[in-house]
Amino acid sequence: MNIIPLSDDPINEAKLFGFDELSDKLTEFVMSERTITPFVIAINGEWGSGKSSILLTTMKKLQGKLESASIKLKVVYFDAWQYESSNPAAALVYRMIEPIQSTKVSNAMNIAYLVVDLVARNSLNMSLSDMKNHFKNSIQAVDTLGDYIQKTLNEKLPKGRLIVLIDDLDRCTIDNALSILNSIKLFLSMKQCLFVIAVDMKKLELAWKARYGIDKELTTEGTSYLDKIFQMRIGVPPKTSEELKKYIKGLIPEISDELATFVSKIGPKNLRKIKRLLNIASFHAFGGKAKVRKFELAIIWVIFEYILHNKFYAIAVFNQIKNESGYDFLTTVNEKIPTDPDSFSKYLNTAQPFAKYGGAGSVRGSFREYCIEVRKVLSLFKESHTELNESLSEIVKSSEEAQEEMDYGDWV
């Protein structure tokens, strides 16, 4: 089985892991006239947990209901990381203002930069005379920039709603992430504005600490700062092994049930890390003389690297098995390692090569389950161990040649 590397892009039609139901609730909530605005929602989860897919699925559902909505809606999607090399805070404000502006695009961009400048100087109450210095064309007579934006919202979206979906905020640099949050603060007094932000809250808290230090008072201030911006936090739903199995089979329809089960139980639980695993296995399966079961064996090998903490230790164990035990790797994992708990620990503590590298204490707790699941996969193979080990040796060599680029220690 030859697998083409999988795209890392999130999808906009997520059906698994409760994402579809969650996006339905989000869509209904942000469109409801009963939802008080302004309001900011965080979809909270680590990188690769699926929060971007939830956000994109919500956006697609919102766009499909614009015509039938009981109130007038404008939906803006903003990928913060896309503007990382420029000025993401100004780009966000521009993307928000541009759909409701009757003036020139350049004017909207000027307003965006002005917002960012004022936020940075904590001076949102700029006078009309000062504002006019930033523009060639005159602006309607209002007292402050905030009043101007509110007036525009009232004219363009009377009793309506500007829904802003922000993705990848936590992938931005510390300064850019905090700058975007500071810009959002201006709109927290605007009754038509509602934000849904996909973010890793832990990373935002770390960003605050990195920017302002770890002083206890400042740390408390940072938590309070985030609590004032985000009125509601929604966690990404947890994933069961059965759901992960369906996800893997959706990525690779031709994969066997046993192999998909193996990956879902023993491999990473993070969606993007699963794709990374499959892509690494696909890379190791390319080339070489041996052609037998290379992709399946590559998955077995890559997860073994993870189980033993890193690939260098895994390669050392592989070579020790080959050189000292008298058995090949597959025979050892498939037949020689006992899987009942007591015998398993005793074996690792006394048998080479595991004893040489720390025995049972040197492997993750799921190594016993790894052996159990590997046996189920290998039972499907009709090829001889000689053929299989020829392929596996090429895979291990490919991993060894990849050097530091193939480190799997951060999968969980």
C-alpha positions in Angstrom: 0.0 0.0 0.0 1.6 3.3 -1.1 0.2 6.4 0.6 0.4 9.9 -0.8 1.3 12.4 2.0 -1.7 13.9 3.7 -2.5 17.6 3.7 -2.2 19.4 7.1 -5.1 21.8 6.3 -8.2 21.7 8.6 -11.5 20.8 7.0 -14.7 22.9 6.8 -17.1 20.0 7.1 -16.1 18.2 10.3 -18.4 15.3 11.2 -16.5 13.3 13.8 -15.6 13.9 17.5 -18.8 15.9 18.2 -17.5 18.7 16.0 -20.6 18.8 13.9 -22.9 19.1 16.9 -20.7 21.7 18.5 -20.6 23.8 15.3 -24.4 23.6 15.1 -24.7 25.0 18.6 -22.2 27.7 17.9 -24.0 28.7 14.7 -27.3 28.9 16.5 -25.9 30.8 19.5 -24.1 33.5 17.5 -27.1 34.0 15.2 -29.7 34.2 18.0 -31.3 37.5 18.7 -31.3 36.5 22.4 -27.5 36.4 22.5 -26.3 39.6 24.1 -23.5 41.4 22.3 -20.7 42.3 22.4 -19.6 38.8 23.1 -16.3 36.8 22.7 -16.1 33.0 22.6 -12.9 31.0 22.8 -12.7 27.6 21.2 -10.0 26.3 23.4 -7.6 23.5 22.5 -4.0 22.6 21.7 -2.5 22.8 18.3 -3.9 20.0 16.1 -6.9 19.3 18.4 -9.4 20.3 15.8 -10.4 23.8 16.8 -9.7 25.2 13.3 -12.0 22.6 11.8 -14.8 23.5 14.2 -14.3 27.2 13.3 -14.3 26.6 9.6 -17.4 24.3 9.8 -19.2 27.0 11.8 -18.3 29.6 9.2 -19.6 27.4 6.4 -22.9 26.9 8.2 -23.2 30.7 8.9 -22.6 31.5 5.3 -25.3 29.1 4.3 -27.8 30.8 6.6 -27.1 34.5 5.8 -30.2 34.9 3.5 -32.6 33.1 5.9 -31.4 34.8 9.1 -33.9 36.8 11.0 -31.3 39.6 11.5 -28.8 41.1 9.1 -25.4 39.4 9.4 -21.9 40.0 8.2 -19.4 37.2 8.7 -15.7 37.8 8.6 -13.1 35.0 8.8 -9.6 36.0 9.8 -6.5 33.8 9.8 -4.2 35.7 12.1 -1.1 33.6 11.2 -1.5 34.5 7.5 -0.7 38.1 8.4 2.1 37.3 10.8 4.8 38.9 8.7 2.9 42.2 8.3 0.6 43.8 10.8 -2.1 41.2 11.8 -3.8 43.6 14.3 -4.3 46.2 11.6 -5.3 43.6 9.1 -8.0 42.3 11.5 -9.5 45.7 12.1 -9.5 46.4 8.3 -11.2 43.1 7.6 -13.9 44.0 10.1 -14.4 47.6 9.0 -14.2 47.1 5.2 -17.6 45.2 4.8 -19.5 48.0 6.6 -17.6 51.0 5.1 -19.1 53.2 2.5 -15.8 55.1 2.1 -12.8 54.0 0.1 -10.9 50.9 0.9 -7.8 53.0 1.6 -9.8 54.9 4.2 -10.7 51.6 5.9 -7.1 50.7 6.0 -6.2 54.1 7.5 -8.8 53.5 10.2 -7.3 50.1 10.9 -3.9 51.4 11.4 -5.2 54.3 13.5 -7.1 51.8 15.8 -3.9 49.8 16.3 -1.9 53.0 17.0 -4.5 54.3 19.5 -4.7 50.9 21.3 -0.9 50.9 21.6 -1.0 54.4 23.2 -4.1 53.6 25.3 -5.8 56.6 23.7 -9.0 55.5 22.1 -10.7 58.8 22.9 -9.0 60.7 20.1 -10.7 63.9 19.1 -12.3 64.5 15.7 -9.7 67.2 15.0 -6.9 64.7 15.7 -8.6 62.1 13.6 -8.8 64.3 10.6 -5.0 64.6 10.6 -4.9 61.0 9.7 -7.2 61.3 6.7 -7.3 63.2 3.5 -11.1 63.1 3.3 -13.2 64.5 6.1 -15.0 62.1 8.5 -18.6 62.4 9.8 -18.8 64.6 12.9 -18.4 62.3 15.8 -16.6 62.8 19.1 -14.2 59.8 19.0 -13.0 57.0 16.8 -15.1 54.5 18.8 -18.1 56.7 18.2 -17.4 56.7 14.5 -17.1 52.9 14.3 -20.3 52.5 16.4 -22.1 55.0 14.2 -21.1 53.0 11.1 -22.3 49.8 12.6 -25.6 51.3 13.5 -26.1 52.5 9.9 -24.9 49.4 8.1 -26.1 46.7 10.6 -29.1 48.2 12.4 -30.1 45.5 14.9 -27.8 43.2 13.0 -24.5 41.5 13.8 -20.9 41.4 12.7 -19.6 37.9 13.5 -15.8 37.7 13.4 -14.1 34.3 13.4 -10.4 34.4 14.2 -8.1 31.4 13.7 -4.5 30.6 14.6 -4.1 33.4 17.1 -1.8 31.3 19.2 0.5 30.6 16.3 1.4 34.3 16.1 4.4 35.9 17.9 3.8 37.1 21.5 3.6 40.8 20.5 1.3 40.2 17.5 -1.1 38.0 19.6 -1.3 40.6 22.4 -1.7 43.4 19.8 -4.7 41.6 18.2 -6.3 41.1 21.6 -5.8 44.8 22.4 -7.4 45.8 19.1 -10.4 43.5 19.8 -10.9 45.4 23.1 -12.1 48.5 21.1 -15.0 46.5 19.8 -16.0 45.1 23.1 -18.3 48.1 23.6 -19.9 47.7 20.1 -23.3 46.0 20.5 -23.3 44.5 17.0 -20.0 42.6 17.4 -19.5 39.0 18.3 -16.2 37.1 18.1 -15.4 33.4 18.0 -11.7 32.8 18.4 -9.9 29.4 18.0 -7.0 29.5 20.5 -4.9 27.6 22.9 -5.5 29.6 26.2 -2.5 28.0 27.8 -0.3 29.5 25.1 -1.9 32.9 25.5 -1.2 32.8 29.3 2.4 31.8 28.5 2.6 34.6 26.0 1.5 37.1 28.7 4.1 35.7 31.2 6.9 35.8 28.5 6.0 39.4 27.7 5.5 40.7 31.2 7.5 38.3 33.4 6.5 35.6 35.9 5.8 38.0 38.8 2.8 36.6 40.7 0.9 39.9 40.5 1.4 40.3 36.8 0.5 36.6 36.2 -2.8 37.3 38.1 -3.3 40.4 36.0 -2.8 38.4 32.8 -5.4 35.8 33.8 -7.8 38.7 34.6 -7.0 40.4 31.3 -7.9 37.2 29.3 -11.1 36.7 31.5 -12.3 40.2 30.6 -11.9 39.5 26.9 -13.3 36.0 26.7 -16.8 35.7 28.2 -17.1 32.0 27.4 -14.6 29.2 26.7 -15.6 26.1 24.9 -13.2 23.1 25.0 -12.6 20.9 22.0 -14.5 17.6 22.7 -12.4 14.6 23.7 -11.8 11.9 21.2 -12.4 8.2 21.8 -10.3 5.4 20.1 -13.3 4.4 18.0 -13.7 7.9 16.7 -10.0 8.2 16.0 -10.2 4.9 14.1 -13.0 6.3 11.9 -10.9 9.5 11.3 -7.9 7.4 10.3 -10.0 5.3 7.9 -11.4 8.5 6.5 -7.9 9.7 5.7 -6.8 6.3 4.3 -9.9 4.3 3.2 -7.8 1.3 2.2 -6.1 0.9 5.6 -7.1 -2.3 7.4 -9.3 -2.2 10.5 -6.5 -3.8 12.6 -3.9 -1.2 11.6 -6.4 1.7 12.1 -7.2 0.3 15.5 -3.5 0.0 16.3 -2.8 3.6 15.4 -5.9 4.9 17.3 -5.1 3.0 20.5 -1.3 3.4 20.7 -0.5 6.4 18.6 -1.1 10.2 19.3 -4.6 11.5 20.0 -3.9 14.8 18.3 -5.4 15.0 14.8 -2.5 16.8 13.2 0.0 14.5 14.9 -1.8 11.5 13.5 -1.4 13.0 10.0 2.3 13.6 10.8 2.7 10.0 11.9 1.1 8.7 8.7 3.2 11.1 6.5 6.4 10.1 8.2 5.5 6.4 7.7 4.7 7.2 4.0 8.1 8.9 3.7 9.9 5.9 5.2 8.0 3.5 2.9 9.3 5.1 -0.3 12.3 3.8 -2.2 14.6 0.9 -1.4 14.6 -2.6 -2.9 12.1 -4.3 -0.6 8.5 -3.7 -1.4 6.6 -5.9 1.1 4.2 -4.2 3.5 6.4 -1.2 3.7 3.7 1.3 4.7 2.2 -1.0 7.4 5.7 -1.8 8.8 6.6 1.9 8.7 3.6 2.7 10.9 4.6 -0.1 13.3 8.2 1.3 13.4 7.3 4.9 13.8 5.0 4.2 16.8 7.8 2.0 18.3 10.0 5.1 18.2 7.4 7.0 20.1 6.8 4.2 22.6 10.6 4.2 23.4 10.7 8.0 23.7 12.8 8.7 20.7 14.1 7.1 17.5 17.8 6.9 18.6 16.9 4.7 21.6 14.5 2.7 19.3 17.3 2.1 16.7 19.7 1.0 19.4 17.1 -1.5 20.7 16.5 -2.7 17.2 20.2 -3.3 16.6 20.6 -5.0 20.0 17.8 -7.4 19.2 19.3 -8.1 15.8 22.8 -8.6 17.1 22.4 -10.2 20.5 19.1 -11.9 21.1 19.3 -14.3 18.1 15.8 -13.2 17.0 14.7 -10.5 14.6 12.6 -7.5 15.8 9.2 -8.8 14.5 9.7 -12.2 16.0 10.7 -10.7 19.4 7.6 -8.3 19.5 5.2 -10.9 18.0 6.3 -14.0 19.9 8.9 -13.6 22.6 7.7 -10.7 24.8 5.1 -11.9 27.2 2.1 -9.6 27.5 0.7 -10.4 30.9 1.7 -7.5 33.2 4.0 -9.3 35.7 5.9 -11.4 33.1 6.1 -8.4 30.8 8.0 -6.3 33.4 10.2 -9.2 34.4 11.1 -9.8 30.8 12.1 -6.2 30.1 14.1 -6.0 33.3 16.2 -9.2 32.5 16.2 -9.8 28.8 18.6 -8.1 26.4 18.4 -5.6 24.8 15.8 -3.9 27.0 17.7 -4.5 30.3 20.8 -2.8 28.9 18.7 0.4 28.4 16.9 0.5 31.7 14.3 -2.3 31.4 10.7 -1.7 32.1 11.4 1.8 33.4 12.8 2.9 30.0 9.5 2.5 28.0 6.1 4.2 28.2 3.3 2.4 29.9 1.6 1.6 26.6 4.4 -0.6 25.3 2.7 -3.8 26.5 -0.5 -2.7 24.6 1.8 -1.9 21.6 2.9 -5.6 21.6 -0.7 -6.8 21.9 -1.9 -4.7 19.0 1.1 -5.4 16.8 0.4 -9.1 17.0 -3.1 -8.5 15.7 -1.7 -6.6 12.7 1.0 -9.1 12.0 -1.5 -11.9 12.0 -2.9 -10.5 8.8 0.4 -10.7 6.9 1.0 -13.7 4.8 4.6 -12.9 4.0 7.6 -14.6 5.7 9.5 -12.8 8.5 12.5 -12.8 6.2 10.6 -10.7 3.6 9.0 -8.5 6.3 12.3 -7.8 8.1 14.0 -6.9 4.8 11.4 -4.1 4.4 11.7 -3.2 8.1 15.5 -2.9 7.9 15.1 -0.4 5.0 12.6 1.6 7.1 14.9 1.7 10.1 17.8 2.8 7.9 15.6 5.6 6.4 14.7 6.8 9.9 18.3 6.8 11.0 19.4 8.8 7.9 16.7 11.4 8.6 18.5 12.4 11.8 17.0 15.0 14.1 14.1 15.9 11.7 12.1 12.9 12.8 11.7 13.4 16.5 8.4 12.1 18.0 8.8 13.0 21.6 6.1 15.6 21.6 3.2 13.5 20.3 1.1 13.2 23.4 
